[in-house]
Structure formats: C-alpha cells, structure tokens
Amino acid sequence: MKGLYIVTPDWDDTAKMVEVTEKALTGGAQIVQYRHKTAGPELLLEQARALRDLCRRYEKPFIINDYVDLCLELDTDGIHVGGMDVPVKKVRAAVGPDKIVGASCYGDLELARKATRDGASYVAFGGFYPSRVKKYPVTTPQNIVSDWKKETPSMPVCVIGGMSVENAIPLVELGADMVAVVSGVYFQDDPEAAARGFAQLFK
C-alpha cells in the first residue's frame, strides 16, 4: 500500500462525490476511503455502492470507514477504524484474513503496536497539521513516522491531518507510505491536478 489515499468529505450529493473521486483517481489516487459521519443508512449504502463500483473500474482498493456491516454487505476491499472505535481484533475477526484493516493511532506508538498485534494491515498517524475537516489535536510529532518504520519496517504507515503537497514532503521523506487527504483534493478547483501533485511525491 503506497501513495495518495483520499478520504471523502461529508457530501450528500452522491453524483458530485463520485465525479470528484473519479477525477482524483485519474490524477493518481491509489486508495479511496468512504467516510461520511452524518449520512443515514440509505445514503451510506447508495454512496458506498457507487464508490465501490468506481474503484473496481479503476482497480484501486476501496475502504469503508467504521461500518463493518457495510464493508461486508458490499464486499469492499477493507475497513478503517478509529482508535476509540471497535477494536481491531474484533474487526479482523469479523471481516476475515483477506480484507484490509486500517487503524487510526493518532500520535500513539503503543496504539500502533497493539493494532499490529491484533491484525491491522496499516496504521495511520495524525493529525500533523490543522485540518479543515477533521477536528483533533495537532500534536503528532513528525518523528513518529521514522520511529515506527525503524521499529516495524514492514507495516505501512499512513499520515493524515491538514495535508498539502508541501507539508507532506517531510513525512514522506521520513518513511510515510501513504498520505491521506480530504480537503487537499476534494475542495480544490482542479481535483485531478491536486491528486497528481500528491501522487508525484511517491514517484
């Protein structure tokens, strides 16, 4: 797992979400996570199905945020859970050995160690910078990336939180395998070009 990892905003307009996601995939996004914290069950199903079908066309992994049942119902490629949500061990048991399981670990190496032991496929650290979308303490030190890669070099690391191409560079240089982006792609005038800029970090 490597490259630009896009995370959807809380948009109720499914057509717009799919259109911008496709532009990002065209620009080089490698992974798509569907995250919508305010949608009801019908909208969640509608949007997740549409994005799953899009990602299958582009042959890129599609990951659901939080909803294990939705992941299983639509047979998506994986699921991402927060450090305070359903335990990784329980999620892994529910989805089986073959799906991607991502775990938010904030700025906590011990959370990352536990997630790894419990069957995570990758760990996510952040927030590193102020975010327009996700509200959390901007307290994660950059060196957590290099510390983790020295300790567990085989476990992919995703970084998140206020990412721009410029401020993602040092994190990629420290060993980040993936850069997760919401507003840096979805809220841009040219999402395809924005995605291409991030994708170039991994060339």
DRENLO-31195 format. One record per residue (C-alpha): residue in three letters; x, y, z. Coordinates in nm, 2 decimals, always signed. Example, Ala and Ser with C-alpha at 12.3 -4.5 7.8 and 13.67 -1.06 7.14 Angstrom:
REM DRENLO-31195
<"ALA" <+1.23 -0.45 +0.78>>
<"SER" <+1.37 -0.11 +0.71>>
***
This chain:
REM DRENLO-31195
<"MET" <+0.00 +0.00 +0.00>>
<"LYS" <+0.16 +0.32 -0.12>>
<"GLY" <+0.06 +0.66 -0.25>>
<"LEU" <-0.22 +0.91 -0.23>>
<"TYR" <-0.51 +0.79 +0.00>>
<"ILE" <-0.82 +1.00 -0.05>>
<"VAL" <-1.09 +1.03 +0.21>>
<"THR" <-1.44 +1.15 +0.12>>
<"PRO" <-1.59 +1.46 +0.28>>
<"ASP" <-1.95 +1.46 +0.43>>
<"TRP" <-2.12 +1.54 +0.10>>
<"ASP" <-2.48 +1.42 +0.05>>
<"ASP" <-2.45 +1.47 -0.33>>
<"THR" <-2.36 +1.13 -0.45>>
<"ALA" <-2.30 +1.23 -0.81>>
<"LYS" <-2.06 +1.50 -0.70>>
<"MET" <-1.88 +1.27 -0.47>>
<"VAL" <-1.83 +1.01 -0.74>>
<"GLU" <-1.73 +1.27 -1.00>>
<"VAL" <-1.46 +1.43 -0.79>>
<"THR" <-1.34 +1.09 -0.67>>
<"GLU" <-1.30 +0.98 -1.03>>
<"LYS" <-1.10 +1.29 -1.11>>
<"ALA" <-0.87 +1.21 -0.82>>
<"LEU" <-0.83 +0.85 -0.94>>
<"THR" <-0.74 +0.98 -1.28>>
<"GLY" <-0.49 +1.21 -1.12>>
<"GLY" <-0.32 +0.92 -0.94>>
<"ALA" <-0.50 +0.84 -0.61>>
<"GLN" <-0.42 +0.49 -0.51>>
<"ILE" <-0.68 +0.42 -0.23>>
<"VAL" <-1.02 +0.56 -0.16>>
<"GLN" <-1.19 +0.56 +0.18>>
<"TYR" <-1.56 +0.64 +0.21>>
<"ARG" <-1.62 +0.84 +0.53>>
<"HIS" <-1.95 +1.02 +0.59>>
<"LYS" <-2.02 +1.09 +0.96>>
<"THR" <-2.37 +1.23 +0.92>>
<"ALA" <-2.53 +1.01 +0.65>>
<"GLY" <-2.83 +0.79 +0.72>>
<"PRO" <-2.83 +0.42 +0.63>>
<"GLU" <-2.98 +0.46 +0.28>>
<"LEU" <-2.74 +0.73 +0.18>>
<"LEU" <-2.44 +0.53 +0.32>>
<"LEU" <-2.54 +0.23 +0.11>>
<"GLU" <-2.60 +0.44 -0.20>>
<"GLN" <-2.28 +0.62 -0.19>>
<"ALA" <-2.06 +0.33 -0.08>>
<"ARG" <-2.20 +0.11 -0.36>>
<"ALA" <-2.14 +0.38 -0.62>>
<"LEU" <-1.78 +0.44 -0.50>>
<"ARG" <-1.71 +0.07 -0.47>>
<"ASP" <-1.81 +0.02 -0.84>>
<"LEU" <-1.60 +0.32 -0.94>>
<"CYS" <-1.29 +0.18 -0.76>>
<"ARG" <-1.34 -0.16 -0.91>>
<"ARG" <-1.33 +0.00 -1.26>>
<"TYR" <-1.00 +0.17 -1.17>>
<"GLU" <-0.88 -0.14 -0.99>>
<"LYS" <-0.80 +0.05 -0.67>>
<"PRO" <-0.88 -0.05 -0.31>>
<"PHE" <-1.20 +0.08 -0.16>>
<"ILE" <-1.22 +0.11 +0.22>>
<"ILE" <-1.52 +0.19 +0.44>>
<"ASN" <-1.47 +0.40 +0.75>>
<"ASP" <-1.62 +0.24 +1.07>>
<"TYR" <-1.91 +0.04 +0.93>>
<"VAL" <-1.82 -0.33 +0.94>>
<"ASP" <-2.17 -0.44 +0.83>>
<"LEU" <-2.15 -0.21 +0.52>>
<"CYS" <-1.80 -0.34 +0.44>>
<"LEU" <-1.93 -0.70 +0.45>>
<"GLU" <-2.26 -0.63 +0.27>>
<"LEU" <-2.08 -0.46 -0.03>>
<"ASP" <-1.77 -0.69 -0.01>>
<"THR" <-1.54 -0.38 -0.01>>
<"ASP" <-1.17 -0.42 +0.00>>
<"GLY" <-1.14 -0.32 +0.36>>
<"ILE" <-1.23 -0.11 +0.66>>
<"HIS" <-1.07 +0.17 +0.86>>
<"VAL" <-1.14 +0.21 +1.23>>
<"GLY" <-1.05 +0.48 +1.48>>
<"GLY" <-0.85 +0.40 +1.79>>
<"MET" <-1.16 +0.46 +2.01>>
<"ASP" <-1.40 +0.26 +1.79>>
<"VAL" <-1.45 -0.11 +1.75>>
<"PRO" <-1.13 -0.29 +1.85>>
<"VAL" <-0.90 -0.40 +1.56>>
<"LYS" <-0.91 -0.76 +1.68>>
<"LYS" <-1.29 -0.77 +1.67>>
<"VAL" <-1.29 -0.61 +1.32>>
<"ARG" <-1.03 -0.85 +1.19>>
<"ALA" <-1.23 -1.15 +1.32>>
<"ALA" <-1.55 -1.01 +1.15>>
<"VAL" <-1.40 -0.94 +0.81>>
<"GLY" <-1.17 -1.23 +0.78>>
<"PRO" <-0.80 -1.26 +0.69>>
<"ASP" <-0.81 -1.12 +0.34>>
<"LYS" <-0.96 -0.77 +0.38>>
<"ILE" <-0.76 -0.45 +0.45>>
<"VAL" <-0.80 -0.33 +0.81>>
<"GLY" <-0.66 +0.02 +0.88>>
<"ALA" <-0.63 +0.17 +1.23>>
<"SER" <-0.61 +0.53 +1.35>>
<"CYS" <-0.33 +0.55 +1.61>>
<"TYR" <-0.31 +0.93 +1.64>>
<"GLY" <+0.03 +1.01 +1.80>>
<"ASP" <+0.05 +0.69 +2.00>>
<"LEU" <+0.31 +0.42 +1.92>>
<"GLU" <+0.16 +0.18 +2.17>>
<"LEU" <-0.18 +0.20 +1.99>>
<"ALA" <+0.01 +0.12 +1.67>>
<"ARG" <+0.18 -0.18 +1.83>>
<"LYS" <-0.15 -0.31 +1.96>>
<"ALA" <-0.32 -0.26 +1.62>>
<"THR" <-0.04 -0.45 +1.45>>
<"ARG" <-0.06 -0.74 +1.70>>
<"ASP" <-0.44 -0.75 +1.65>>
<"GLY" <-0.43 -0.78 +1.28>>
<"ALA" <-0.42 -0.44 +1.12>>
<"SER" <-0.29 -0.40 +0.76>>
<"TYR" <-0.17 -0.05 +0.81>>
<"VAL" <-0.15 +0.22 +1.08>>
<"ALA" <-0.24 +0.58 +1.05>>
<"PHE" <-0.08 +0.86 +1.25>>
<"GLY" <-0.20 +1.22 +1.28>>
<"GLY" <-0.31 +1.49 +1.30>>
<"PHE" <+0.02 +1.66 +1.20>>
<"TYR" <-0.13 +1.99 +1.08>>
<"PRO" <-0.46 +2.18 +1.13>>
<"SER" <-0.74 +2.03 +0.93>>
<"ARG" <-1.04 +2.19 +0.77>>
<"VAL" <-1.24 +1.87 +0.80>>
<"LYS" <-1.13 +1.66 +1.10>>
<"LYS" <-1.12 +1.82 +1.44>>
<"TYR" <-0.84 +1.67 +1.66>>
<"PRO" <-0.54 +1.79 +1.85>>
<"VAL" <-0.25 +1.88 +1.62>>
<"THR" <+0.00 +1.71 +1.85>>
<"THR" <+0.15 +1.43 +1.65>>
<"PRO" <+0.53 +1.47 +1.62>>
<"GLN" <+0.68 +1.41 +1.27>>
<"ASN" <+0.94 +1.17 +1.40>>
<"ILE" <+0.68 +0.92 +1.50>>
<"VAL" <+0.69 +0.81 +1.13>>
<"SER" <+1.06 +0.73 +1.13>>
<"ASP" <+1.05 +0.58 +1.48>>
<"TRP" <+0.77 +0.34 +1.37>>
<"LYS" <+0.94 +0.25 +1.04>>
<"LYS" <+1.26 +0.17 +1.23>>
<"GLU" <+1.07 -0.05 +1.47>>
<"THR" <+0.83 -0.21 +1.23>>
<"PRO" <+0.95 -0.15 +0.87>>
<"SER" <+0.71 -0.40 +0.71>>
<"MET" <+0.39 -0.22 +0.84>>
<"PRO" <+0.27 +0.05 +0.61>>
<"VAL" <+0.21 +0.39 +0.76>>
<"CYS" <-0.05 +0.65 +0.66>>
<"VAL" <-0.03 +1.01 +0.77>>
<"ILE" <-0.33 +1.24 +0.80>>
<"GLY" <-0.43 +1.59 +0.91>>
<"GLY" <-0.42 +1.91 +0.71>>
<"MET" <-0.20 +1.76 +0.43>>
<"SER" <-0.07 +1.97 +0.14>>
<"VAL" <+0.19 +1.86 -0.11>>
<"GLU" <+0.44 +2.09 +0.06>>
<"ASN" <+0.39 +1.98 +0.42>>
<"ALA" <+0.36 +1.61 +0.33>>
<"ILE" <+0.71 +1.61 +0.18>>
<"PRO" <+0.90 +1.57 +0.51>>
<"LEU" <+0.66 +1.30 +0.63>>
<"VAL" <+0.72 +1.10 +0.30>>
<"GLU" <+1.09 +1.15 +0.34>>
<"LEU" <+1.07 +1.01 +0.70>>
<"GLY" <+0.90 +0.70 +0.56>>
<"ALA" <+0.53 +0.76 +0.52>>
<"ASP" <+0.39 +0.51 +0.27>>
<"MET" <+0.05 +0.69 +0.22>>
<"VAL" <-0.07 +1.04 +0.26>>
<"ALA" <-0.44 +1.07 +0.34>>
<"VAL" <-0.61 +1.38 +0.21>>
<"VAL" <-0.97 +1.52 +0.22>>
<"SER" <-0.98 +1.89 +0.15>>
<"GLY" <-0.65 +1.89 -0.03>>
<"VAL" <-0.82 +1.71 -0.31>>
<"TYR" <-1.20 +1.73 -0.27>>
<"PHE" <-1.22 +2.10 -0.21>>
<"GLN" <-0.98 +2.21 -0.48>>
<"ASP" <-1.08 +2.38 -0.81>>
<"ASP" <-0.90 +2.10 -1.00>>
<"PRO" <-0.91 +1.78 -0.81>>
<"GLU" <-0.73 +1.58 -1.08>>
<"ALA" <-0.43 +1.82 -1.07>>
<"ALA" <-0.44 +1.83 -0.69>>
<"ALA" <-0.42 +1.45 -0.68>>
<"ARG" <-0.14 +1.44 -0.94>>
<"GLY" <+0.06 +1.67 -0.72>>
<"PHE" <+0.03 +1.43 -0.42>>
<"ALA" <+0.10 +1.13 -0.65>>
<"GLN" <+0.43 +1.28 -0.76>>
<"LEU" <+0.56 +1.26 -0.40>>
<"PHE" <+0.57 +0.88 -0.45>>
<"LYS" <+0.74 +0.87 -0.79>>
***
